[in-house]
Amino acid sequence: MRIRYDPEADVLIFLLRDLPPVDAVEEPGGIIISYGADGEPVSVEFLNASVRHLTRAGEVSVTLQSPASTSSPATSPAHRATG
């Protein structure tokens, strides 16, 4: 998964798979979900990301949690993706 922020368009994009979208649905509130030919999501876009407070000063902070291989969850450190 990749995350991109386009500051000119103010769009935060989660790219889930490296496939071209063949269909898209705009949900209420400015969220667009794009689907591949197999019907599975390939991306999720958040329009007006800065207004939604999804970005701060040109950066996006993401915390990823890996699947638990033992009884306690393992959390990776926060990663920063800049736009």
ABEGO torsion letter per residue (X at the ends): XBBBBBAAAGBBBBBABBBBBABBBBBBGGBBBBBBAAGBBABBBBBGAAAAGABBGGBBBBBBBBBBABABBBBBBBBBBBX
